[in-house]
C-alpha cells in the first residue's frame, strides 16, 4: 500500500535568514465523523506532509536523475579562455588565460568530494553509466589540469603573491587542511578503484592522504585537531575529512596502518565529543574548556555518521577495533532515530525542535541508516521506518530543477544557539548534493532487497512481511 501526498514546492530559499525557515507548530486538522470511520477502517489516512510508506526504486532514481542533470550542468567540464570563453583542448591548457568556467559549483572542494563519491555510489546502485561518466570526466579534467596550475602556483609563490590560494586547484597541489584533502582524497580513491580515472590520479591521492597522515596538526595521542577558532580544537566535521580517505587508502594499498589510524580517530573523537544521554555528538570540543557547551549541530553529526558507515564498509572483520567502531555507530544511530522530526527531517540543532529542519544532515542520516540495514549492522524492523520516512522527506526537498533546498551554508564552530539557529540556507550550498546522491543510492539497494519489502500495516510503515490476517489474534 502506498500513500501519496505532495508538499507544494518551495521557492528558492537562497540565503534567506534561518529565522524565516524555523518550523512553526502545525495545527492538526480535525477529521469529520465519516473521515474518522475511514481512518479507523484503514480506508483513509491522515494528510501526511510527505509521501508516507513505500516508494519504488524508479521513484528514488527519478530524484537522483534530477540532481545529476543539475550538477552536471553546473560543474566545469573543461578549461576555457579567460578572454574569449572558448573551450580549450588539452593541448591548450598551458595558456596563461586558461581557467575554469563560471558555474554554480567548483570542480574541487570537500563538498564536491562527497558529490563525486555519491555519484559513484549511484552508478553502482542504478547501473546508469551517466553517474560514473560525471565523475570520470571531472577527475580526468583535474588530472590533466593539475600540472598547469602547479606551475602557476609555483610562479605565484616565487613572486610573493599574498593570495596564492586563488590559483585553481591549489588545495590539491598544496594541501594545507583536512578540508583540502580528506573528502577529495576518498573520492579519488573510489574513482580509481572503479576505473573512472586512470593511474595518473595516484600522485594526487598520495599527496592528499599524505597530508592527513603526516601534515595535519594532531594531539599527543594522535587525534587530528585544529588550532581554530582557538587552539587545540576538535571539529566533528573532521571525521569525514579524514576517516573515509584513510580507510579507502587501506583498501588501495593493503596497509593496515591506515585502518588503524581511521579507527583511532573515530574512537578518540567519540571519547571526547559523544554525549551518551543524548546519543549525539557535540559539534566542537576545545581542550581545557570547562564546563563544555554541547551544541548538537545536524550536519556535524552527519559527517560523523557517514564516516563511521564508510569505515565499517571496508574495515576488515578481523580488525581489533571493529567491534568498538560498530558500537559507536549503533549508539549514534539510536540517538539519531530518537531525534527525527515528525515530518521526516532532522533539525539544525538536533535536540532543539524550534530550530529549522535541514536537508543535508537528514540525507546523511538516511544514508548511514540505510547502509547499516543493508550491511546487517542495524535491525530493519527498528530502523527501516525511520529511514524510509527520512528519504521521503529528503526527496521532497529536491525541486524540479534538481536543486537541493533547505541546506545550511558552510558553518564554523559556535558556542551559543543563535549562531546555529540563524545560519542561512541556500540551493547553492554544495553540501546537500552528495549526501542526497548517497542516500538515494543506498535506498535503492534497500528497496531492491525483497526480504525487506516495506508495507503499510495497520496504518503505519513497517519493514516486515504482512501478517496472515486469517490467523490474526491466534
ZARO-687621 format. One record per residue (C-alpha): x negated, y negated, z; chain; residue number from 1. Coordinates in steps of 0.2 Angstrom, whole numbers, plus 5000, padded with zeros to 4 digits. Each point is the difference from the previous one (the first is absolute). Layout:
N
> X | Y | Z | A | NUM
...
//
This chain:
474
> 5000 | 5000 | 5000 | A | 1
> 4993 | 4983 | 4995 | A | 2
> 5006 | 4983 | 5006 | A | 3
> 4996 | 4985 | 4990 | A | 4
> 5001 | 4982 | 5006 | A | 5
> 4989 | 4986 | 4993 | A | 6
> 4994 | 4984 | 5008 | A | 7
> 5001 | 4985 | 4989 | A | 8
> 4983 | 4997 | 4993 | A | 9
> 4991 | 4987 | 5010 | A | 10
> 4993 | 4985 | 4990 | A | 11
> 4981 | 4998 | 5000 | A | 12
> 4995 | 4996 | 5018 | A | 13
> 4982 | 4994 | 4996 | A | 14
> 4993 | 4991 | 5014 | A | 15
> 5016 | 4996 | 5009 | A | 16
> 4997 | 4998 | 5019 | A | 17
> 5003 | 5016 | 5009 | A | 18
> 5013 | 4991 | 5012 | A | 19
> 5012 | 5000 | 4985 | A | 20
> 4998 | 5018 | 4998 | A | 21
> 5003 | 5006 | 5018 | A | 22
> 5014 | 5013 | 5000 | A | 23
> 5015 | 4993 | 5008 | A | 24
> 5011 | 5012 | 5010 | A | 25
> 5013 | 5008 | 4988 | A | 26
> 5018 | 5000 | 5004 | A | 27
> 5008 | 5017 | 4997 | A | 28
> 5016 | 5001 | 4990 | A | 29
> 5015 | 5007 | 5009 | A | 30
> 5007 | 5014 | 4990 | A | 31
> 5019 | 5001 | 4997 | A | 32
> 5010 | 5015 | 5007 | A | 33
> 4999 | 5008 | 4983 | A | 34
> 4982 | 4997 | 4998 | A | 35
> 4996 | 5007 | 5017 | A | 36
> 5010 | 5016 | 4995 | A | 37
> 4989 | 5002 | 4985 | A | 38
> 4984 | 4997 | 5009 | A | 39
> 5005 | 5013 | 5013 | A | 40
> 5004 | 5013 | 4987 | A | 41
> 4984 | 4996 | 4991 | A | 42
> 5009 | 4994 | 4984 | A | 43
> 4993 | 4982 | 5003 | A | 44
> 4984 | 4993 | 5007 | A | 45
> 4995 | 4984 | 5009 | A | 46
> 4994 | 4986 | 4988 | A | 47
> 4982 | 5003 | 5003 | A | 48
> 4989 | 4985 | 4994 | A | 49
> 4989 | 5012 | 4989 | A | 50
> 5002 | 5017 | 4992 | A | 51
> 5003 | 5013 | 5014 | A | 52
> 4996 | 5018 | 4997 | A | 53
> 4990 | 5009 | 4986 | A | 54
> 4994 | 4993 | 4984 | A | 55
> 4993 | 5008 | 4985 | A | 56
> 4982 | 5001 | 4995 | A | 57
> 5005 | 4991 | 4984 | A | 58
> 5007 | 4985 | 5010 | A | 59
> 4984 | 4999 | 5010 | A | 60
> 4990 | 5000 | 4984 | A | 61
> 5010 | 4986 | 4993 | A | 62
> 4995 | 4989 | 5014 | A | 63
> 4982 | 5005 | 4997 | A | 64
> 5001 | 4997 | 4982 | A | 65
> 5006 | 4982 | 5003 | A | 66
> 4985 | 4997 | 5011 | A | 67
> 4988 | 5007 | 4988 | A | 68
> 5007 | 4989 | 4985 | A | 69
> 4998 | 4985 | 5011 | A | 70
> 4983 | 5003 | 5007 | A | 71
> 4993 | 5006 | 4983 | A | 72
> 5006 | 4983 | 4992 | A | 73
> 4992 | 4990 | 5014 | A | 74
> 4983 | 5008 | 5002 | A | 75
> 4986 | 4996 | 4988 | A | 76
> 4996 | 5012 | 4987 | A | 77
> 4985 | 4992 | 4992 | A | 78
> 4989 | 4985 | 5001 | A | 79
> 5004 | 4984 | 4990 | A | 80
> 4991 | 4985 | 4994 | A | 81
> 5002 | 4986 | 5013 | A | 82
> 5003 | 4987 | 4986 | A | 83
> 5010 | 5009 | 4987 | A | 84
> 5009 | 5013 | 5010 | A | 85
> 4994 | 5013 | 4987 | A | 86
> 4999 | 5018 | 5006 | A | 87
> 4982 | 5005 | 5000 | A | 88
> 4993 | 5017 | 4994 | A | 89
> 4988 | 5009 | 5011 | A | 90
> 4985 | 4994 | 4989 | A | 91
> 5006 | 4982 | 5004 | A | 92
> 5001 | 5001 | 5019 | A | 93
> 4983 | 4992 | 5003 | A | 94
> 5006 | 4984 | 4993 | A | 95
> 4999 | 4986 | 5013 | A | 96
> 5018 | 4996 | 4997 | A | 97
> 5006 | 5017 | 5004 | A | 98
> 5012 | 5001 | 5014 | A | 99
> 5016 | 5010 | 5006 | A | 100
> 5016 | 4993 | 4994 | A | 101
> 5012 | 4991 | 5012 | A | 102
> 5013 | 5012 | 5006 | A | 103
> 5010 | 5002 | 5016 | A | 104
> 4988 | 5013 | 5007 | A | 105
> 4981 | 5002 | 4999 | A | 106
> 4991 | 5016 | 4994 | A | 107
> 4991 | 5003 | 5016 | A | 108
> 5005 | 4998 | 5018 | A | 109
> 5004 | 5011 | 5015 | A | 110
> 5019 | 4998 | 4996 | A | 111
> 4997 | 5006 | 4982 | A | 112
> 4989 | 5014 | 5006 | A | 113
> 5016 | 5006 | 5008 | A | 114
> 5010 | 4997 | 4984 | A | 115
> 4987 | 5010 | 4990 | A | 116
> 5001 | 5014 | 5013 | A | 117
> 5019 | 4999 | 4999 | A | 118
> 5001 | 5001 | 4981 | A | 119
> 4988 | 5016 | 5000 | A | 120
> 5012 | 5008 | 5013 | A | 121
> 5015 | 4995 | 4989 | A | 122
> 4991 | 5008 | 4985 | A | 123
> 4998 | 5016 | 5009 | A | 124
> 5018 | 5001 | 5007 | A | 125
> 5009 | 4995 | 4984 | A | 126
> 4988 | 5007 | 4987 | A | 127
> 5002 | 4983 | 4991 | A | 128
> 4984 | 4996 | 4992 | A | 129
> 5004 | 4981 | 5000 | A | 130
> 4995 | 4999 | 5018 | A | 131
> 4983 | 5008 | 4998 | A | 132
> 4997 | 4989 | 4984 | A | 133
> 5004 | 4984 | 5011 | A | 134
> 4986 | 5005 | 5011 | A | 135
> 4988 | 5006 | 4987 | A | 136
> 5001 | 4985 | 4990 | A | 137
> 4996 | 4988 | 5015 | A | 138
> 4986 | 5011 | 5007 | A | 139
> 4992 | 5001 | 4983 | A | 140
> 5001 | 4981 | 4998 | A | 141
> 4992 | 4998 | 5017 | A | 142
> 4986 | 5012 | 4996 | A | 143
> 4997 | 4991 | 4983 | A | 144
> 5001 | 4983 | 5008 | A | 145
> 4989 | 5003 | 5016 | A | 146
> 4983 | 4998 | 4992 | A | 147
> 5005 | 4983 | 4992 | A | 148
> 5006 | 4993 | 5016 | A | 149
> 4986 | 5007 | 5010 | A | 150
> 4988 | 4990 | 4989 | A | 151
> 5011 | 4985 | 5002 | A | 152
> 5000 | 5002 | 5019 | A | 153
> 4981 | 5001 | 5001 | A | 154
> 4999 | 4984 | 4990 | A | 155
> 5012 | 4991 | 5011 | A | 156
> 4991 | 5005 | 5016 | A | 157
> 4983 | 4996 | 4992 | A | 158
> 5007 | 4982 | 4996 | A | 159
> 5006 | 4998 | 5018 | A | 160
> 5018 | 5000 | 4995 | A | 161
> 5009 | 4997 | 5017 | A | 162
> 5015 | 5011 | 4995 | A | 163
> 4993 | 5015 | 4991 | A | 164
> 5016 | 5010 | 5005 | A | 165
> 5009 | 4991 | 4985 | A | 166
> 4990 | 5011 | 4988 | A | 167
> 5012 | 5014 | 4995 | A | 168
> 4998 | 5017 | 5008 | A | 169
> 4988 | 4993 | 5013 | A | 170
> 5009 | 5012 | 5013 | A | 171
> 4994 | 5015 | 4990 | A | 172
> 4983 | 4994 | 4995 | A | 173
> 4996 | 4994 | 5017 | A | 174
> 5012 | 5006 | 5013 | A | 175
> 5000 | 4990 | 5017 | A | 176
> 5015 | 5007 | 5009 | A | 177
> 5011 | 5015 | 5002 | A | 178
> 5013 | 4991 | 4990 | A | 179
> 4988 | 4999 | 4985 | A | 180
> 4996 | 5019 | 5001 | A | 181
> 5012 | 5012 | 5008 | A | 182
> 5016 | 5000 | 4990 | A | 183
> 4991 | 4998 | 4983 | A | 184
> 4987 | 5013 | 5005 | A | 185
> 5014 | 5013 | 5004 | A | 186
> 5009 | 4996 | 4984 | A | 187
> 4985 | 5001 | 4989 | A | 188
> 4996 | 5017 | 5008 | A | 189
> 5017 | 5006 | 4997 | A | 190
> 4999 | 4993 | 4982 | A | 191
> 4984 | 5009 | 4997 | A | 192
> 5007 | 5017 | 5007 | A | 193
> 5015 | 4998 | 4989 | A | 194
> 4989 | 4997 | 4985 | A | 195
> 5008 | 4983 | 4997 | A | 196
> 4983 | 4992 | 4999 | A | 197
> 4983 | 5007 | 4996 | A | 198
> 4983 | 5002 | 5010 | A | 199
> 4996 | 4982 | 4996 | A | 200
> 5011 | 4995 | 5015 | A | 201
> 4989 | 5010 | 5012 | A | 202
> 4987 | 4987 | 5004 | A | 203
> 5014 | 4988 | 5006 | A | 204
> 5007 | 5014 | 5010 | A | 205
> 4983 | 5003 | 5009 | A | 206
> 4999 | 4981 | 5003 | A | 207
> 5017 | 4998 | 5008 | A | 208
> 4999 | 5015 | 5011 | A | 209
> 4982 | 4996 | 5004 | A | 210
> 5006 | 4983 | 5007 | A | 211
> 5013 | 5009 | 5011 | A | 212
> 4987 | 5013 | 5006 | A | 213
> 4985 | 4988 | 5002 | A | 214
> 5005 | 4982 | 4998 | A | 215
> 5015 | 4996 | 5010 | A | 216
> 4998 | 4994 | 5018 | A | 217
> 5004 | 5014 | 5013 | A | 218
> 5001 | 5001 | 5019 | A | 219
> 4987 | 5011 | 5009 | A | 220
> 5011 | 5015 | 4998 | A | 221
> 5001 | 4998 | 4982 | A | 222
> 5017 | 4992 | 4999 | A | 223
> 5002 | 4989 | 4985 | A | 224
> 5003 | 4982 | 5006 | A | 225
> 5000 | 4982 | 4995 | A | 226
> 4995 | 4984 | 5007 | A | 227
> 5015 | 4990 | 4995 | A | 228
> 5011 | 4992 | 5005 | A | 229
> 4989 | 5001 | 5016 | A | 230
> 4985 | 5012 | 5004 | A | 231
> 5002 | 5018 | 5002 | A | 232
> 5017 | 5002 | 4992 | A | 233
> 5009 | 5016 | 4994 | A | 234
> 5013 | 4998 | 4986 | A | 235
> 5012 | 5014 | 4998 | A | 236
> 5000 | 4996 | 4982 | A | 237
> 4982 | 5007 | 4999 | A | 238
> 5006 | 5018 | 5002 | A | 239
> 5006 | 4999 | 4982 | A | 240
> 4985 | 4990 | 4995 | A | 241
> 4988 | 5014 | 5005 | A | 242
> 5008 | 5017 | 5004 | A | 243
> 5007 | 5004 | 4983 | A | 244
> 4984 | 4996 | 4991 | A | 245
> 4989 | 5010 | 5012 | A | 246
> 5012 | 5014 | 4999 | A | 247
> 5000 | 5000 | 4981 | A | 248
> 4981 | 4999 | 5000 | A | 249
> 5000 | 5015 | 5010 | A | 250
> 5009 | 5009 | 4987 | A | 251
> 4990 | 4993 | 4986 | A | 252
> 4983 | 5004 | 5007 | A | 253
> 5004 | 5015 | 5012 | A | 254
> 4991 | 4990 | 5014 | A | 255
> 5009 | 5004 | 5016 | A | 256
> 4992 | 4984 | 5008 | A | 257
> 5013 | 4990 | 4991 | A | 258
> 5014 | 5010 | 5007 | A | 259
> 4992 | 4998 | 5017 | A | 260
> 4999 | 4981 | 4999 | A | 261
> 5018 | 4999 | 4993 | A | 262
> 5007 | 5010 | 5015 | A | 263
> 4990 | 4990 | 5012 | A | 264
> 5007 | 4984 | 4994 | A | 265
> 5018 | 5006 | 5002 | A | 266
> 4997 | 5007 | 5017 | A | 267
> 4990 | 4985 | 5007 | A | 268
> 5012 | 4987 | 4993 | A | 269
> 5014 | 5011 | 5008 | A | 270
> 4992 | 5000 | 5017 | A | 271
> 4999 | 4981 | 5001 | A | 272
> 5016 | 4994 | 4990 | A | 273
> 5014 | 5013 | 5002 | A | 274
> 5014 | 4996 | 5012 | A | 275
> 5007 | 5017 | 5005 | A | 276
> 5016 | 4994 | 5008 | A | 277
> 5004 | 4992 | 4983 | A | 278
> 4993 | 5013 | 4989 | A | 279
> 4992 | 4985 | 4990 | A | 280
> 4983 | 4992 | 4997 | A | 281
> 4996 | 4982 | 5005 | A | 282
> 4994 | 4990 | 4985 | A | 283
> 4984 | 4993 | 5007 | A | 284
> 4989 | 5004 | 5015 | A | 285
> 4986 | 4989 | 5007 | A | 286
> 4987 | 5006 | 5011 | A | 287
> 5000 | 4993 | 5018 | A | 288
> 5018 | 4992 | 4997 | A | 289
> 5010 | 5004 | 5016 | A | 290
> 5014 | 5002 | 5001 | A | 291
> 5002 | 5004 | 4982 | A | 292
> 5015 | 4994 | 4990 | A | 293
> 5008 | 5013 | 4989 | A | 294
> 5009 | 4995 | 4984 | A | 295
> 5006 | 5015 | 4990 | A | 296
> 4999 | 4992 | 4982 | A | 297
> 5008 | 5011 | 4987 | A | 298
> 4988 | 5001 | 4986 | A | 299
> 4985 | 5003 | 5012 | A | 300
> 5009 | 5015 | 5007 | A | 301
> 5003 | 5004 | 4981 | A | 302
> 4981 | 5000 | 4997 | A | 303
> 4997 | 5011 | 5015 | A | 304
> 5014 | 5012 | 4994 | A | 305
> 4994 | 5002 | 4983 | A | 306
> 4982 | 5002 | 5005 | A | 307
> 5004 | 5014 | 5011 | A | 308
> 5011 | 5008 | 4987 | A | 309
> 4986 | 4998 | 4987 | A | 310
> 4987 | 5008 | 5012 | A | 311
> 5011 | 5015 | 5004 | A | 312
> 5003 | 5003 | 4982 | A | 313
> 4981 | 5004 | 4997 | A | 314
> 4993 | 5003 | 5017 | A | 315
> 4995 | 5019 | 5001 | A | 316
> 5011 | 5011 | 5010 | A | 317
> 4984 | 5006 | 5010 | A | 318
> 4994 | 4982 | 5004 | A | 319
> 4998 | 4998 | 5019 | A | 320
> 5010 | 4984 | 5001 | A | 321
> 5015 | 5005 | 4989 | A | 322
> 5011 | 5004 | 5014 | A | 323
> 4996 | 4984 | 5009 | A | 324
> 5004 | 4990 | 4983 | A | 325
> 5016 | 5010 | 4998 | A | 326
> 5006 | 4996 | 5018 | A | 327
> 4996 | 4981 | 4997 | A | 328
> 5010 | 5001 | 4984 | A | 329
> 5015 | 5009 | 5007 | A | 330
> 5001 | 4988 | 5016 | A | 331
> 5000 | 4985 | 4988 | A | 332
> 5013 | 5008 | 4988 | A | 333
> 5011 | 5003 | 5016 | A | 334
> 4998 | 4982 | 5005 | A | 335
> 5004 | 4993 | 4983 | A | 336
> 5016 | 5010 | 4998 | A | 337
> 5006 | 4994 | 5016 | A | 338
> 4998 | 4982 | 4994 | A | 339
> 5008 | 5001 | 4983 | A | 340
> 5014 | 4987 | 4997 | A | 341
> 5018 | 5004 | 4997 | A | 342
> 4999 | 4995 | 4982 | A | 343
> 4985 | 5012 | 4996 | A | 344
> 4986 | 4987 | 5001 | A | 345
> 4988 | 4996 | 5014 | A | 346
> 4997 | 4983 | 5007 | A | 347
> 4985 | 4988 | 4999 | A | 348
> 4997 | 5003 | 5018 | A | 349
> 5005 | 5018 | 5002 | A | 350
> 5008 | 4998 | 5017 | A | 351
> 5007 | 4983 | 4998 | A | 352
> 5016 | 5002 | 4990 | A | 353
> 5004 | 4982 | 4998 | A | 354
> 4984 | 4999 | 4989 | A | 355
> 5003 | 5002 | 4982 | A | 356
> 5001 | 5017 | 4991 | A | 357
> 4984 | 5003 | 4989 | A | 358
> 4998 | 5010 | 4985 | A | 359
> 4981 | 5005 | 4999 | A | 360
> 4999 | 5007 | 5017 | A | 361
> 5016 | 5010 | 4997 | A | 362
> 4994 | 5007 | 4984 | A | 363
> 4984 | 5005 | 5009 | A | 364
> 5010 | 5009 | 5014 | A | 365
> 5010 | 5009 | 4987 | A | 366
> 4985 | 5006 | 4991 | A | 367
> 4992 | 5006 | 5017 | A | 368
> 5015 | 5009 | 5005 | A | 369
> 5004 | 5008 | 4984 | A | 370
> 4983 | 5006 | 4998 | A | 371
> 5000 | 5008 | 5017 | A | 372
> 5016 | 5009 | 4996 | A | 373
> 4993 | 5006 | 4983 | A | 374
> 4984 | 5006 | 5008 | A | 375
> 5008 | 5009 | 5015 | A | 376
> 4994 | 4987 | 5013 | A | 377
> 5018 | 4994 | 5005 | A | 378
> 5016 | 5009 | 5002 | A | 379
> 5012 | 4995 | 4985 | A | 380
> 5015 | 5003 | 5012 | A | 381
> 4994 | 4986 | 5011 | A | 382
> 4992 | 4988 | 4988 | A | 383
> 5008 | 5003 | 4983 | A | 384
> 5015 | 4989 | 5003 | A | 385
> 4990 | 4985 | 5006 | A | 386
> 4988 | 5002 | 4985 | A | 387
> 5015 | 5001 | 4988 | A | 388
> 5008 | 4985 | 5007 | A | 389
> 4984 | 4991 | 5000 | A | 390
> 4997 | 5003 | 4981 | A | 391
> 5018 | 4995 | 4996 | A | 392
> 4997 | 4984 | 5009 | A | 393
> 4983 | 4997 | 4992 | A | 394
> 5007 | 5004 | 4983 | A | 395
> 5013 | 4986 | 5002 | A | 396
> 4986 | 4988 | 5002 | A | 397
> 4993 | 5003 | 4982 | A | 398
> 5009 | 4987 | 4989 | A | 399
> 5005 | 5003 | 4982 | A | 400
> 4983 | 4992 | 4994 | A | 401
> 4991 | 5013 | 5010 | A | 402
> 4994 | 4987 | 5014 | A | 403
> 4999 | 5006 | 5018 | A | 404
> 5010 | 4988 | 5010 | A | 405
> 4998 | 4995 | 5019 | A | 406
> 4982 | 5004 | 5001 | A | 407
> 4990 | 4990 | 5013 | A | 408
> 4985 | 4991 | 4993 | A | 409
> 4982 | 5003 | 5006 | A | 410
> 5000 | 4999 | 5019 | A | 411
> 4985 | 4997 | 5012 | A | 412
> 5000 | 5005 | 5018 | A | 413
> 5011 | 4991 | 5012 | A | 414
> 5004 | 4999 | 5019 | A | 415
> 5017 | 4992 | 5001 | A | 416
> 5017 | 5005 | 4992 | A | 417
> 5002 | 4985 | 4990 | A | 418
> 4985 | 5004 | 4989 | A | 419
> 5008 | 5016 | 4994 | A | 420
> 5019 | 4994 | 5000 | A | 421
> 4996 | 4986 | 4988 | A | 422
> 4988 | 5008 | 4987 | A | 423
> 5008 | 4997 | 4983 | A | 424
> 5005 | 5014 | 4988 | A | 425
> 4997 | 5000 | 4981 | A | 426
> 5003 | 5011 | 4985 | A | 427
> 4982 | 4995 | 4996 | A | 428
> 4993 | 5007 | 5016 | A | 429
> 4990 | 5015 | 4992 | A | 430
> 5002 | 5010 | 5016 | A | 431
> 5017 | 5007 | 4995 | A | 432
> 4997 | 5009 | 4984 | A | 433
> 4988 | 5014 | 5004 | A | 434
> 5009 | 5006 | 5015 | A | 435
> 5017 | 5000 | 4990 | A | 436
> 4991 | 5011 | 4987 | A | 437
> 4993 | 5011 | 5013 | A | 438
> 5016 | 5002 | 5009 | A | 439
> 5010 | 5003 | 4985 | A | 440
> 4988 | 5013 | 4993 | A | 441
> 5000 | 5010 | 5017 | A | 442
> 5019 | 4999 | 5000 | A | 443
> 5001 | 5008 | 4983 | A | 444
> 4989 | 5014 | 5007 | A | 445
> 5012 | 5001 | 5015 | A | 446
> 5016 | 5001 | 4990 | A | 447
> 4993 | 5013 | 4988 | A | 448
> 4997 | 5012 | 5014 | A | 449
> 5017 | 5010 | 4999 | A | 450
> 4997 | 5007 | 5017 | A | 451
> 5003 | 4983 | 5007 | A | 452
> 5015 | 4994 | 4990 | A | 453
> 5008 | 4985 | 5009 | A | 454
> 5019 | 5000 | 5002 | A | 455
> 5013 | 4990 | 5009 | A | 456
> 5007 | 5011 | 5013 | A | 457
> 5014 | 4994 | 5012 | A | 458
> 4997 | 4983 | 4993 | A | 459
> 4982 | 4998 | 5004 | A | 460
> 4984 | 5004 | 4990 | A | 461
> 4992 | 5016 | 5005 | A | 462
> 4985 | 5010 | 4993 | A | 463
> 5007 | 5018 | 5002 | A | 464
> 5010 | 5012 | 4990 | A | 465
> 5019 | 4996 | 5002 | A | 466
> 5008 | 5011 | 5012 | A | 467
> 5012 | 5014 | 4995 | A | 468
> 5016 | 4992 | 5006 | A | 469
> 5009 | 5017 | 5000 | A | 470
> 4990 | 5004 | 5016 | A | 471
> 5001 | 4982 | 5007 | A | 472
> 5002 | 5001 | 5019 | A | 473
> 4996 | 5019 | 5001 | A | 474
//
